[in-house]
Amino acid sequence: MKYELLELKQELKEELTHNILPFWMNKMVDDVRGGFYGQITGSNLLMPDAPKGGVLNARIMWTFSSAALFFKNPIYTEFAKRAKDYAFKYFFDVEQGGTYWMLNADGTPADTKKQIYSQAFFIYGLTEYYRLTGEKECLDKAIELFRLIEKYSFDAKLNGYFEAYSKDWVLLEDLRLSDKDANEKKTMNTHLHILEAYTNLFRVWDDPLLEKQLRNLIEIFLDKIVNKQTHHLDLFFDEKWECKSTLFSYGHDIEAAWLLDEASLVLGDIELIKKVHSVSLKIADAAAEGLQANGSIVNEKNNATGHVDTNCDWWPQAESMIGFFNAYELSKNEVYAKNTLAAWQFIKENLIDTNNGEWYWSVTATGKADNINDKAGFWKCPYHNGRMCLELMTRIHE
């Protein structure tokens, strides 16, 4: 097992430095209008006039900052800075605070809503850039976003965070991240990425309110979002935390399994760490219900109808590699490590585009690669697969 894991570590280094990052460095830089282009289609066609998403820009900032921290390579710092500079120039609302959801290709606002999910990703990216450079303006801006989320989004009465606001911070009627989501006031997905952002912010800013709210987020997951019977995550909730969904998202399950564990470790509370460790393994086991014989993990299942989405999108495959390896570290059970290795084998054989770079959006149950959905775009970023490489390279020791 040790030899296989060391071989995996080397292969992940090659994948990140020779495929994933070069794709974004060589094909996505917008030298005309600044920042990064908004889209390359599934058929590898650059769309220079595509709108630019805030989530995409923030995730690029995080990925290149994290890569620069790991490799100590100033080339990656240049690309992280490019994303940071573009965010400061165009994405931040200097009048009302917060960041816009989407810009036109020329940098003018296309959608000025304040989606809390996106605010969280800018905290995540800015704090990673601060960890890399020590640039205080980035920490200050991340703290400002934290305070805005707490001021407007936090539900002091019933706990949790509301989803989306107008430019001037009025709660919207349409709260959805995307068309496929339920229009509910509280979601697992937004809470997961606030948790992720607050964890990274707490690494560099030891603030009592942040500590309290990060701990509270962990407890929200343990008490409200993790289903007590199935240990899957429930996805959508009304204001009073009544569950409004029957879906299991295997990718979110396994992603939450390790992000919750990470958050507890960063807080450093021994009793909470033990509690989260136990739940994390149960979530990982629930996620494993989506594993296939070829090493992949399918997207989701409707628990009410039994219908399974058998597509294998890129991001659950990447998150399963981290999540199951985290479970291996916690339990020393080699079955989890074997899940990680099997997932990598599936990814190598099916998802990596060896001709054009990066990964395909998805692979069907029959092994057909998705050439329709974006290769790079609003949701298709270097963050899931890039982070997977960095996490496992950090965790696998000689």
Buried (B, 14 or more C-beta within 10 A) or exposed (E): EEEEBEEBBEBBBEBBBEBBBEBBBEBBBBEEBBBBBBBBBBEBEBBEEBBBBBBBBBBBBBBBBBBBBBBEBEEBBEBBBBBBEBBBEBBBBEEEBBBBBBBBBEBEBBBBBBBBBBBBBBBBBBBBBBBBBEBEEBBEBBBBBBEBBBEBBBBEEEBBBBBBBEBEBEEBEEBBBEEEBBEBBBBBBBBBBBBBBBBBBBEBBEEEEBBEBBBBBBBBBBEBBBBEEBBBBBBBBEEEBEBBBEBBBBBBBBBBBBBBBBBBBBBEBEEBBEBBBEBBBBBBBBBBBBBEEBBBBBBBBEBEEEEBBBBBBBBBBBBBBBBBBBBBBBBEEEEBBBBBBBBBBBBEEBBBBEEEBBBBBBBEBEEEBBBEBBBBBBBBBBBBBBBBBBBBBEBBEE
